[in-house]
Amino acid sequence: MSENEPVSKGLGDDTCILAVPLLASGNAGGFNGIIKNAIVGYNKCGMKGKISNSIYVDSKDMLLMNVRKNHDVLEWKEIWKKVILSTFDKTYHSLAELEEELHRKHIKIVFLLDGLEEIFEHTISSENEKNAIRALCRDLVDEVKIAYHHVGLMIFLRKDMARDSLTINYEQFYSLYRAVELQWSNTEALRLAAWLTSQAVPDFYLGNIPIETASGEVIEEMLNRLWGVKLGKPTSNEANSSRWILAALSDFNGQLQARDIIRFLEKATDHVGKAVYDDRYLMPTEIRKAVSECSNDKIGEIRDEIKALAPIFDKLEHASEEKKFYHSLQIHLTLRRRKKRL
């Protein structure tokens, strides 16, 4: 979606759907234009309540104020409603009042919520934060589905936060939304690597089929030109390059993210060394060095994203060699427990 394209969609019954960015990630700098465009689009739709350009910042501040005190699930549900209604500068006193005007004007609103992990950083240990996520993703979503046909919620939630908070019937929750889970397969990860390389090297891919729809076999063959068939001569006993890179970049649960591929390519091409082989762009030494650097960055990300592991990482950094194995085992077991709760 371009920055100048209205964030709305018309339906056959003349109903207009508008997106309202209730919360946004602090890392969403590249989407500022789209977010502002969504706000402008809503303010032009003719509703009584107008929203400010700082809506997603104001909502975050409101939630950060409330997370300081303990609330049960019912209280958090009311807090979430207040956050939604505060979007319109106290124009509406209830969601029912908002729903009534939306119905009358044939408008539907989808509130977008992203960056929850920046507000609720301790869902693994804080019952208060668990209650906040339960109230939003379970209780409020259920109420909106039943009572408000012109209001919708689109929530971007990390899986570990859902596991931490929705301990009862998590499997049922996961099954309900599994179809929209953002997950990268190995083929998709390799496709991204091929596409990025083709952007940098115009003649890297000359096939008639777009990279986006090319088969996995075509993608892998294409990437042989990038990093070789193996981490050595094609006839050597070295590991297959594509499989080794994917395995090395994956996390403790075998998951891979787009940023892992982008970061790897950035580091692997940062300091190009001697060309040992003439059948590829990236040499094995550069690949291994880049993977090592990516692993260090990934550990830092895990530390930042899973706050419960921070104390263990602190101990690991200052521990003797004898104790490092013990602390490493603690980290591994913590991540394993989180995975088993699926």
C-alpha positions in Angstrom: 0.0 0.0 0.0 1.4 3.4 -1.0 1.5 6.4 1.4 -0.9 8.3 -0.9 -3.5 5.5 -1.1 -6.4 5.8 1.3 -6.5 3.1 4.0 -10.1 2.2 3.4 -12.1 -0.2 1.3 -15.6 0.2 -0.2 -18.1 -2.7 -0.1 -20.9 -3.5 -2.4 -23.5 -2.2 0.0 -21.8 1.3 0.1 -20.2 0.5 3.4 -16.7 2.0 3.8 -14.1 0.3 6.0 -11.5 2.6 7.6 -8.3 1.5 9.5 -7.5 3.4 12.7 -3.9 2.9 14.1 -4.7 2.7 17.8 -1.2 1.4 18.6 2.0 1.2 16.5 5.4 -0.3 17.1 8.2 2.1 18.0 10.1 0.5 15.1 7.4 1.4 12.5 9.3 4.4 11.2 8.9 3.3 7.6 5.1 3.3 8.0 4.7 6.8 9.3 3.3 8.0 6.0 0.7 5.2 5.9 -0.3 5.8 9.5 -0.8 9.5 8.9 -2.7 8.7 5.7 -5.0 6.4 7.7 -5.7 9.2 10.2 -6.4 11.7 7.5 -8.7 9.2 5.8 -10.8 8.8 8.9 -11.0 12.5 9.7 -12.5 13.0 6.2 -15.2 10.3 6.6 -17.8 12.6 8.2 -17.9 11.1 11.7 -18.4 13.4 14.7 -15.2 12.3 16.5 -11.9 13.3 15.0 -8.6 11.6 15.8 -5.2 13.3 16.3 -1.9 12.6 14.5 -0.5 11.3 17.9 -3.3 8.8 18.5 -1.0 5.8 18.7 1.4 7.6 21.0 -1.4 8.8 23.3 -2.8 5.3 23.5 0.6 3.9 24.4 1.1 6.5 27.2 -2.4 5.7 28.5 -1.6 2.0 28.7 1.8 2.6 30.3 0.1 4.6 33.0 -2.4 1.8 33.7 0.2 -1.0 33.7 1.8 0.6 36.8 -1.1 -0.6 38.9 -2.6 -4.1 39.2 -6.0 -4.7 37.5 -8.0 -7.9 37.0 -9.3 -9.0 33.6 -12.6 -7.1 33.9 -10.9 -3.9 34.8 -8.5 -4.3 31.9 -11.4 -4.8 29.6 -12.8 -1.4 30.6 -9.4 0.2 30.3 -9.1 -1.1 26.7 -12.5 0.4 25.9 -11.4 3.7 27.4 -8.3 3.7 25.3 -10.4 3.1 22.1 -12.9 5.8 23.1 -10.2 8.3 24.0 -9.2 8.1 20.3 -12.1 10.4 19.5 -11.4 13.0 22.2 -14.4 12.1 24.4 -16.9 12.4 21.6 -18.5 9.0 22.4 -19.2 7.8 25.9 -19.5 4.1 24.9 -18.7 1.7 22.1 -22.5 1.3 21.7 -22.7 5.0 20.9 -19.9 4.7 18.4 -21.5 1.7 16.8 -24.7 3.6 16.4 -23.2 6.4 14.4 -21.1 4.0 12.3 -24.2 2.0 11.4 -26.1 5.2 10.5 -23.3 6.4 8.2 -22.5 3.0 6.7 -18.9 3.0 8.0 -16.9 0.3 9.6 -13.7 0.8 11.6 -10.8 -1.6 12.2 -8.6 -0.6 15.1 -5.0 -1.7 14.5 -2.9 -2.7 17.5 0.8 -3.3 17.1 3.8 -3.0 19.4 2.1 -4.6 22.5 5.5 -6.1 23.5 6.8 -2.6 24.0 4.2 -2.0 26.7 3.7 -5.4 28.3 7.3 -6.6 28.6 6.9 -9.1 31.4 3.9 -11.3 30.5 5.9 -14.4 31.5 5.9 -13.3 35.1 3.4 -10.5 35.7 -0.2 -11.5 36.3 -1.3 -7.9 35.7 0.2 -7.9 32.2 -1.3 -11.4 31.6 -4.7 -9.9 32.5 -4.2 -7.1 30.1 -3.6 -9.4 27.2 -6.4 -11.8 28.2 -8.8 -8.9 28.4 -7.9 -7.6 24.9 -7.4 -10.8 22.9 -10.1 -12.9 24.5 -12.8 -10.9 26.4 -12.9 -7.6 24.3 -12.5 -9.5 21.0 -15.5 -11.7 21.9 -17.6 -8.7 22.9 -16.8 -6.8 19.7 -17.7 -9.9 17.6 -21.1 -10.2 19.3 -22.2 -6.6 20.0 -20.5 -4.3 17.5 -20.8 -5.2 13.9 -19.2 -2.0 12.6 -16.1 -2.2 14.9 -13.2 -4.5 14.4 -9.9 -5.2 16.0 -6.7 -6.3 14.2 -4.1 -7.3 16.8 -0.5 -8.1 16.0 0.6 -10.3 18.9 3.8 -12.3 19.4 3.2 -16.0 20.0 5.1 -16.1 23.3 2.9 -13.3 24.7 -0.2 -15.3 23.8 1.2 -18.5 25.4 2.2 -16.6 28.5 -1.2 -14.9 29.0 -3.8 -17.3 27.5 -2.9 -20.3 29.6 -6.4 -21.6 29.6 -7.6 -22.9 26.2 -4.5 -21.6 24.5 -4.6 -24.5 22.0 -8.2 -23.5 21.0 -7.1 -19.8 20.7 -4.1 -20.8 18.5 -6.2 -23.1 16.3 -8.6 -20.2 15.7 -5.9 -17.8 14.4 -3.3 -20.2 13.1 -4.3 -19.5 9.5 -3.1 -15.9 9.8 0.1 -16.6 11.7 3.1 -14.9 10.3 5.6 -17.7 9.8 8.5 -18.0 7.4 9.1 -21.4 5.8 12.6 -22.3 4.5 11.4 -21.7 0.9 10.1 -18.3 1.7 13.3 -17.3 3.5 15.4 -18.4 0.5 13.0 -16.6 -1.8 13.6 -13.4 0.1 17.4 -13.9 -0.2 17.0 -14.4 -4.0 14.8 -11.4 -4.3 17.2 -9.1 -2.3 20.2 -10.3 -4.4 18.3 -9.7 -7.6 17.7 -6.1 -6.5 21.4 -5.6 -6.0 22.6 -7.6 -9.1 20.4 -6.9 -12.1 21.4 -9.9 -14.1 21.3 -12.3 -11.1 18.0 -13.8 -12.2 16.9 -13.8 -15.8 14.0 -16.3 -15.6 10.6 -15.7 -17.1 8.8 -16.6 -13.9 8.7 -13.9 -11.2 10.8 -14.8 -8.1 7.6 -14.5 -6.0 6.0 -17.4 -7.8 9.1 -19.5 -8.8 9.3 -23.0 -7.4 11.6 -23.9 -4.5 13.9 -25.8 -6.8 14.3 -22.8 -9.0 15.1 -20.6 -6.0 17.7 -23.0 -4.6 19.4 -23.3 -8.0 19.4 -19.6 -8.3 21.0 -19.2 -4.9 23.9 -21.5 -5.9 25.2 -18.5 -7.7 25.1 -16.5 -4.5 26.7 -18.8 -2.0 27.6 -22.0 -3.8 26.1 -25.5 -3.7 28.3 -26.3 -0.7 30.5 -24.5 1.8 33.5 -25.6 -0.3 33.9 -27.2 -3.7 30.7 -28.6 -5.1 32.2 -32.1 -5.0 33.5 -31.7 -1.4 32.0 -33.3 1.8 31.1 -29.8 3.1 27.6 -28.9 4.2 25.0 -27.8 1.7 25.1 -24.0 1.8 21.4 -23.2 1.8 20.5 -25.8 4.4 23.5 -24.9 6.6 22.7 -21.1 6.5 19.1 -21.6 7.3 19.8 -23.9 10.2 22.5 -21.5 11.6 20.3 -18.5 11.4 17.2 -20.2 13.0 16.4 -19.6 16.6 16.1 -22.1 19.5 12.7 -23.2 18.2 13.9 -23.6 14.6 12.1 -20.4 13.5 13.4 -17.9 11.1 12.4 -14.3 10.5 12.8 -12.0 7.5 15.2 -9.8 9.5 17.6 -12.8 9.9 18.0 -13.1 6.2 18.4 -9.4 5.6 21.0 -9.1 8.5 22.9 -12.1 7.2 23.2 -10.7 3.7 24.2 -7.3 5.0 27.0 -8.8 7.1 28.2 -11.3 4.5 28.6 -8.5 1.9 30.1 -5.9 4.3 33.7 -7.0 4.0 34.3 -9.0 0.9 37.5 -11.1 1.0 39.5 -13.0 -1.5 37.5 -14.9 -4.2 38.4 -18.5 -3.6 35.7 -19.8 -6.0 34.5 -18.2 -9.2 31.1 -19.9 -9.2 29.6 -17.7 -6.4 29.5 -14.2 -4.9 29.9 -15.1 -1.2 32.8 -17.2 0.0 32.6 -19.8 2.8 34.7 -17.7 5.1 32.5 -14.7 4.7 29.4 -16.9 5.3 30.7 -18.4 8.5 31.8 -15.0 9.8 28.4 -13.4 9.0 26.5 -16.2 10.7 28.6 -15.8 13.8 27.9 -12.1 14.0 24.2 -12.7 13.3 24.1 -15.2 16.2 25.4 -12.6 18.6 22.8 -10.0 17.4 20.0 -12.6 17.7 21.0 -13.4 21.3 20.8 -9.7 22.0 17.3 -9.6 20.5 16.1 -12.6 22.5 17.4 -10.8 25.6 15.5 -7.7 24.8 12.3 -9.4 23.8 12.1 -12.0 26.5 12.7 -9.9 29.6 12.7 -12.9 31.9 15.9 -14.1 30.4 17.8 -10.8 31.0 19.0 -11.8 34.5 20.3 -15.1 33.2 22.2 -13.4 30.4 23.7 -11.0 32.9 25.0 -13.9 35.0 26.2 -15.7 31.9 28.3 -12.6 30.8 30.1 -12.4 34.2 30.2 -16.1 35.1 33.2 -18.3 35.3 33.7 -21.0 32.6 32.3 -23.6 35.1 29.1 -21.8 35.6 28.5 -20.7 32.0 27.3 -24.2 31.1 24.7 -24.0 33.9 23.4 -20.6 32.9 23.3 -21.6 29.2 21.2 -24.7 30.2 18.8 -22.4 32.1 18.2 -20.3 29.0 17.7 -23.4 26.9 15.3 -24.9 29.3 13.3 -21.7 29.7 12.9 -21.5 25.9 12.0 -25.2 25.7 9.3 -24.7 28.4 7.8 -21.8 26.4 7.7 -24.0 23.2 6.1 -27.0 25.0 3.2 -24.9 26.1 1.9 -24.9 22.5 
